Amino acid sequence: MTDSKMINKQAKLPAKEDFSEWYHELLTMAEVVDNRYPVKGMCVWFPFGYAIKKNVYAIIRELLDPDHQETQFPLLIPENEFMKEAQHIKGFEEEVYWVTSGGTSPLDVKLALRPTSETAIYPMFKLWIRSHADLPLRIYQIVNTFRYETKHTRPLIRLREITSFKEAHTVHATWEEAAGQVEVAIARYSEFYRRLALPFLVSRRPSWDKFPGADYTTAIDVIMPDGKTLQVGTAHHLGSTFAKTYEITYEAENGEQKLVSQTCYGISERCIAALISVHGDANGLALPWEVAPTQVAIVPILLGDKEKVLAVSRQLQDELSSARVRVQLDTSDDRPGAKFYKWEMKGVPIRLEVGPRDIEKGVVTLVRRDKVKKTVPMEGLVQAINKEAEELQAALFAKAMNHHEAMVKKVVSIEDAKVQTQVGVALVPWCGSVECGHELEDRVEANMLGEPQYVTFPEAACAVCGKMSAGRTYMARQY
């Protein structure tokens, strides 16, 4: 499969203002995923898109590996184990795919394709954990999960097969230790999204929207170009809910048998949907340096002594490769303009143009993905590129932050909240009561993301009941 076959060099992306059409076209034109697989809600990763995914998930592994162990549990979950935790199952009962036969033989026990893995993992935790010496236990896996979505499916955002679900599961001696682990999870996720140059909201989900079986849920949301929010990470304090169901206990130092406390937290390929959507523009992807499959594209301008231009370009390629830069030399027959278009569409952070005049002067023309263009000496090129990569990362984040901040507005009334949630996120005074929360959602006609975390506010009148409170809630339309 060649780029020239997959990308129409004359094609133009729709305007980003038409976000849905722009997003779907970009996924195909930039070779991220192919949505034409003949099962609704399931996509195929192009090799280039898979390379993005691999680099993104390498960051997750780097952040978790110091104190988590990676593992893998089976895809199939026996019905008797799956159905044990009633509250949890009620949250997933409409989304489960069931395997009922093996070949032509009916199964004695139906098997669920995991929608999430609590009911697969926790029976094993019961066998693994015996004493306080076994705690804390922290594991994670990156696997596919299946959910029978009945809503409108959307590539990387709402799927029936989530191909890259990172789920971590931890076990602790006390509720307080588990609460501390939730904070650690949010801190790791925050670092992850900062490295992707993505601003985000952190909120405590309202009680009616927490993970089934959890004591509470903290979530991370990214504001998409159309003003809707995309949930891109969650951390759940499970308390002892599953410990009671699956009899997960440990022997304390005094010999007493105690129930454990647990957490789980997850990120899916929605993180890549956010990455593509926030940074991309009319020319295609715009990838942060750390996750770009190709970090530097060298385009030789073949005029005059073509062999000399190619020889110098290859020398530059070797120099960058030796410095562990992911570099490609474009020696295709395409015209320079078509090559520029292709590498911009692919989101390559830095393009180097090498022509005969550049060689005479000992320089190259460097073009960043944000259109900054300059001439840099060939001597010390690696250092110059590293500096430009840092500046590009800062520019990507600044641009994304400007959008993010413009999309969040403080309001005081239901009417103002209703107007704001049509274009972005409303920060609304809320007393914290369930009744006022439901009324807010009904009258604003938007979802309550929940209370902002790590932020304090002065007292204000609840938008519903008028009670003075320091409480606030984010409200938005959600994907």
N, C-alpha and C positions, 0 to 999 in steps of 0.2 A: 504494500500500500504506500503510495507516494503522496507527498504534499500536493503535487500538481493535479493528481486525480481527485483529491478530497476537497480542495479549496478552489472555488471559482475566483480567479484573480480579478475579474471584473465585478464581482458581487459586492454589494454594499450592505452593511448591517442596517436594520431598521433603526430609527431614532430611539435612544434610550428612554425617552419620555413614554414611549409605548413599551413599557418594561417587559411585559409578558412575551411579546413577539421578539423583542431584542434578545432576551435571555435564551429562548428556545433556539433562535438562529445562531447565536454565538456558540452554544454548546456543540452544534454540528460543524459550523465553519472553522472553529478553532480545534476541532477534533478532541473534545473532552469526553462526551458520551453520545451514543447513538440510541435514540428513543424508538427505533423501528423494530425492536424485538417483538415477536408476535404474542406476547403476554402482557396485558395491560399493567402498567406500574412497575415494569422491570426494564432496566437499561443495560446496555453493553458499554464497557469502558473502552474507548480507543486507547492504543498504547501510549499516546501522548498524555491523555487525561489520567491514565493509570500512573504515569510517572509523576504527575502533580500530586496525586493521592499518596503515592509512596513517600514523597518528600514531606508532605503535610503530616502524615502519621508517624514519620520518623521523629518529628518534634514531640508528639504525644508520648512516644516510647521513651525519648530522652528525659522527659519531665517525670515520668512515672517510675522508670527502672531503678532509681536509687533506693526506693523503699517499697516497691511493689514487685511481685513476681508474675511474669506473663504465663498464661496457661491456655488450655482449650478444653471446653466441655462439649458433649454431643449435641447435635442439632435436634434430635428427637427426645421428647419428654413424655413418659407414660402418663396416661390420663389420671390414674389414681394419685400420682404425685402432683400433677398440675392442678388438680381440683381441691387440694387440701386447704389452701388459704382463700377463703370465700371472698373477702373484701378485695384481695388482689385480682382474683379471677373475674370478678364482676366488672372490673375495669377493662378487661381484655376479651370478654366472652364473645363479643361480636366480631373480633378481629382474628380469631385463631383458624389456621389451616389444620385440618386433621388428616392423618394417614390412617386408613381403615383396612387396608389389605396389603399383603406382601405377595407380589405376583397375582395369582388368582385365588389365593387363600385368605379368607377374612382373618384379621388379627384378633386374638383373644382380648387384648387391651389396646384401645385406640392410642395413637401417638400424635402429640402436637408438634408442629414445627414451631420452634421457639419464637414467640413474639418479644420476649426478653427472658433472661436466664435464671431468675431467682429460684424458680421451682426445679430447675435442673441442678443448680449448684448447691443449694442449702441442704438437701439430703446427704450430700457428701461432706459438708461441713460438720454435720452431726458425727460422722465417722472420724473425721480428722482431729477434732478439738476434744481434748480430754482435761487439760489442766490450765491454770493461769500461765504456765510456761509456753503454751501454744499461742498466746495472744500478745500483741495484736497480730492478726492475719490480714494481709493485703494482697489481693490478686487482681489481675485484669485479663481480658481477652478481647481480641478484635475479630469479629465474626459476622456472618450474615444472619439477619433475623427476618421474619416474615409476618406481615400484618395485612389482613384483608381490608384494605382501605376502600370504603364505599364512596368517599368524597372524590372530587376531581384530583387525579394524580398529576404530579409535576416532577420532572427529572431532578434528582438529588434533594428534593424538598419534601414531597409526599409520595412515598413509594410503597409497593407491596413487597418488594425485596430490598431491605436495607443491606447493602453489600459490605459495609465497613462500620459496624457498630462497635465502638470501644466502650465496654462496660467494665467498671471496676467494682469489686465487692470486698468490703472490709469487715472485720469482726473485732469487737473490743470488750473489755471487762465491764465498763460502765457506760451509762448514757452520756455522761459528760465527755468521756474520751471519744465517743462516736461523734458528738457535736463538734469537737475539735477537729476531727477528720473531715467533716463537711467543710469547715473553713479552709483546711489544707487543699481540698479538692477545688474549691472556688479560686483559691490563690493560684493553683497550677493552671487552671483553665484561663484565668486572667492573663497569666504570662504567655500562654499558648496564643491567645488572640492578639496580644500586643506584638508578638513576633510575626503575626500575619498582618499587622498594621490595621487591625479592625477595632474601632471603638464599640462599646457594648453597654447594655444595662444589666445590673444585677438586682434581682428582686426576690422576695419571699412570696411564693405563690399563695393565693387565698386557700382556705381550708377545703373548699369544694373543688379545687383544681390541683390538689397535690397528687403525687404518685400513689396509686392504690396500695394501701397497707402501710404507708409512711406516716411518721409523726409530723414531718413537715418537709417541704421541697423548696430548695433555692435554685433559681434558674438564671441563665444568661441568655439575653436576646440581642440580636443585631437588627438595626433599623435598615430595611431594604430601600432601594431607590424610589419605590412607589409609596413609601411611608408606612407600609405594613411592617410588623415585626416578625422575625424568624427565630424561634427557640433553637439555640445552637449548643446548649449544654445544660444539664441538670444534675443536682446533687441531692440525694434523699437521705434523711435520717429515718431509719426504719425502726428505731427503738428495739423492743423485744417481740414485735409482732410475728416475724417469721421464726424467731427462736422458739416461741411457744408452739407454733404449728409443727415445726420439724424437730423439736426437742433438742435444741442446740444449747448445751450447758457446759460449764467448766468447773473444775474443782478449785475453789479458792484456797489461799494459803492456810486458812483455818479449817480446811477439810469440807466446808459447806459447798453443796452443788448450787450454782447460780446460772441464771439465764444470761446469755451474751446480749450485747447491743450491737447493731449492725448499721452499715451505710451501703449505698450503691450510688454510682455516678456515671453518666454516659455522655458521649459525643458521637454523632454520626457524620455521614458525608454531607450533611447540611452545612458543616463548617466550610466545605469547598463551594457550596452554592453561595454562601455569604461572601467568600473571598472573590469569586467571579463577579458577583452582582455589584458589590460596593466599589471595587477598584476598576472594573471594566468600563470601556467608553465606546465612542463611535468607531474606533479603529480596532476594537477587539479586547482581548484579555490584557490585564496589566498586573503582572505577578511580582510579589516580593522576591527579592534576591534569593532568600533561603530556600524557597520551594519551587523556583522556576526550573523545569527540566533542562532548558538551555539558558544559561545566564548571560552569555555573550555570543552574538552572531557576528561573524566576520564576513563582510561583503566586499570582495575585490572589484574594483572599477577597472575593467579590462580594456584599457586604452594604451596606445604606445607599445612598450615592451611588456607584453602580456605575461610572458614567462617569468620575468622579474617580479611583477606584481604578485603572481601566484606564489613564487618562492618566498617572498617576504611575508605574505599572508600565512603561509604554512609555518614559517618561523614563529610568528606571533601566536598561532594556534598552539604550537608545541610549548611555548613559554607559559601560556595561560594554563594549559593542561597540566604542566608540571607543578603549577601553583594550586592545583585542585579546583580550578575554575571549570565549570561545565560549559564548554565552548564548541561551536560548530562553524566550520568554514563552508560557505555556500558557493559551491562550484557548479551549480546548475546552469542550464542554458537560458534561464529567465533573464529578462532585462532588470537592471538595478531597481527600478521603481516597483516591479512585481516582487522582487526579493524584499524590499523594505516593507511592502504591504504584508507579505507572508509573516515576517518576524514580528511585526507589530501585532498582527492578529493572534499570534502565539503568545503574546505578552512578554517577550524576551526583554529583560531589564535594560541591557546595553547592546547597542549595535556599533560595530567599528567599520568604517569605510576606508579602504586602502586603495589609493590611486597613485599614478606615477609622480604627480606633483607632491603628494604627501611624502612619498619615499625620498624624493630629492631633499625635502626639508627635514626628514627624520621624524615625521609626526604621523598621526592618524586622526581622522575625524571621528569623534565619539558622540553618539546620539543616545540619550536616555529615553526610556519609554514615556516619560512625561514631557517630551519634546525639547528638553534642554540639549543644546548642541554646542560643542566646543572642540577645539583642536588641542591634542595632548601629545607630548613627546613619546616616541617609542621607548626611549630609555626610561626605566621606572614605570612601565605601563601597568604592571600588576598593582603597584601601590596606588596609582591614579585611579584604576578601576575600583579598587576596594573603597577608596574615598567617595567616588561617585555612587557606588552601591549604597553606602551609608546615607548619603544625602538623598538618594532616591527613596529609600525606606522612610526617612523623615518626611519627605514631601508626600508620599502616599498616605501616611498616617494623618498629616495635617489636612489634606484634602478630604479624607474620610471623616475626620473629626468635625470639620466645618459643616459637612452634610448632617452629621449626627446631631450636633448642637442646634442646627437650624430646624431639625425635625421634632425637637422636644420643647413643649411650651407649658408653662405654669398657667392653670386656669382656676377659677373660683366657683364656677357654676356648671350645672349640668348642660345648659345650652352651649356654653363655651367649649365644654369637653366634647360635645357632639360635633361641633364644627371642626375642632382641632383633630379629632381622630379620623376625619376624612382625608387628612393630608399628612398626618404624623402621629406623634405620641403626646397625650395629655397627662400632665402631672396634677392630680386632683386631690383636694383635701377629703379625707375619709376617716371616720371615727373608729373604724376597725370592726364594726358589727357586721355579722353575716347578712342581716336584713338590709342594711344600707348598701352593702356590697352588691347584692342581687338586684336591688333597685337601680343602682348605678349602671350595671350592665344592661338592664332592660331598657332604661330610658336613654342612655348614651348610644346604645346599639353597637357596643364594642366590647372587647374582652378586657377583663381586669388582669394585668400581669402581676400585680401584687405590690407590696411595700418595698420601696427602694432600700437596699442594704448599704451600710457604711456611710449613711448620710443622715444628718439631723435637720429638722425644720422647726420654725417657730409655730406656735399654735395658730390654728385657723378654723373657721367654721366648716364642719362637714357639709359637703355639697348637697347631701340628702336631708339630714335631720337638723343641721345647724349647730350641733354640739361642738364645743371648742376642743380641739385635739391637735397634737403635733403629728398625727398620722397623715400619710400621703399614699396614693397608689398611682402607678402607671396604668394608663388605659390606651388600647390600640386595637386596630384590626390585625388579626394574626393569620399567618399561613398555617 
